[in-house]
């Protein structure tokens, strides 16, 4: 029988974290400041999260014996990325409280379910449809038009698992790239959005229904990977308020306990279209470590541990810069600017496009 949480976890309680990446690392550090211990479950050796906690299980996500022992050793479970197998979260949820709940993971792991959820809750997205074969792709292009983006329904991130269809692109040329995904995760065609800006909003919600949102931020990408986040987004106040309202609405509709990051497109006429949901801390929220009263990582810990949510008040404006690949080799040079904060993730190998750390340059408000 699943162990329920009654009130807040006491100091010394153990939070289980599925996944060992940098998001888990920063969550574990935030948990320690609140008197909690973290137990990281990850298949990888020397994970960034495992470096900052003495409790770690290295095992496959389908190892039921290891999962059972993990569940018995922790008081609540959360996750630091959404590509955890759903069966893993469901197995644990039968034994210990999992926050956010597995159903939220199920929705956010699949682009089609994600967009269906938004549509069902009257939140606009780009036009989209599932496609199962080449004739369906041709028909969908006739309805949605070009350019359009063909995506795997699951597992794609940082631009992976996507192909753009321009007017000169033939469906026959693109379709073979998606053959494996059609048989496994499924494929979705989305209309191309000619947006003026991509923004994201992170919302926290606790078990009592209290919600807190962070200010919308502006994201800039290079080769489909987040490069910079500008805080706050350069938006009219009414558009910012609308974006935060969408985030609060989705958090309530999905019955969130934890964090939800919502990536959104802002069009030329200031319409907002939701692109993706992530039920965890988010790269575009790293600036909160240095520029907010409560970071996104502390907020996650508060929510899953049953503590009151913290203030999301912004103490400074900011520019967050990802350090990708070899950029980490000169990262310490950024500290020549006394307003820059450096965060390195402890990853041993600097591969092209790999997120090795980030800097946040603080800009006094006013």
C-alpha positions, 0 to 999 in steps of 0.5 A: 500500500502506498505511503501517504504524506500527512503534513510537511516532511520533517527535517531529515526526511529523504526525497527520492529523485529519479534521474541524475542530471544537473536538475537533480543536482541543483534540487538536491542542493536546495533540499539540503538547505531545507534540512532534507536528504536526497536519494538519487536513482539513476542508471549512470555512474558518477551522475551530476546529482550523485556527486552532491548526495551520499545516497544513490542507487545505480540501477536500471529503471526497470529493475523492480528489486532496486525500485522496491528498495528505493521506495522503502528508503525514501519518503516521497519521490520526484523526478528531474526529467520527463523521459523516466519510463512511465512504468517506473513512476507507476511502480513506485506510486504503488509504494510511496507518494510520487509528486508530480503524479504519474498521470502528469508524466504520461501527458507530458511525455507525449506531444500528442497527449500534451496538445490534446490536454491543452486543447481540452482545457481551451489553451491554444497551440499550433495546429497539429495532428497525428500521422500514421503513414505517408498518405496521412502525412500528405493529407495532413499537409493539405490541411495544415499547410507548409512549412510544418514540423514533423516530430516524434511524439516522444523522446525528442528534445533540443531539436532531436526527432524533428524534420521541417517540411518546406514547400519544396520538401517532399513527404517521401523524402522525410518519411523514412526518417520517422519509420522507427518512431511510427512503430514505437512512439508515434509521429505528430505534424505541427504547423509552423509558427512564425513567432516573434519570441519564445517565452517560458513560464514556470508555475509551482502548485502545492497539495493544497492548491496554492500556486506561484508563478515566475515572471515570463522569460525570453528564450534564445536558441542556437541549433535548437538548443537553449543558449540564453534566457533574458529576464524578464521577457520583453513583453507588454504587461498584459501579455506577461499577465496572460502568459502567467494566467495560462500557466496557473490554469494548466497547473490547476487543470493537470492537478499539479503538485510540484513544478510545471514549465510551459514553453510558449510562442508569442506571435506578432499580434501578441497571441500566445500558443503553448508549445511544450510542457515539462513537469520539472525544473527547467533550463530557462528557470536556472536564473532563479537560483541567483535572482529570486527569493525562492529558486525553482529548485527550492520551490520544487522541494517545498511543493513535494515536501508539503512546505508552504511555497516560497515567494517568486519575487525577482530581486534582479533582472538577469541574463542566463547563458548556457555553457555548451560543450567546450565553452566550459573550459573558459567558464571561470573567465566569466567571473571577471564580471563581479555580477556574474554567478557561475554554476558548473554541473560536474560532467566529465566529458564536454561533448558538442551541445552538451550542457556543462553549466551556466552563468547568470549575469545579474542586472540591478532593477530600476 
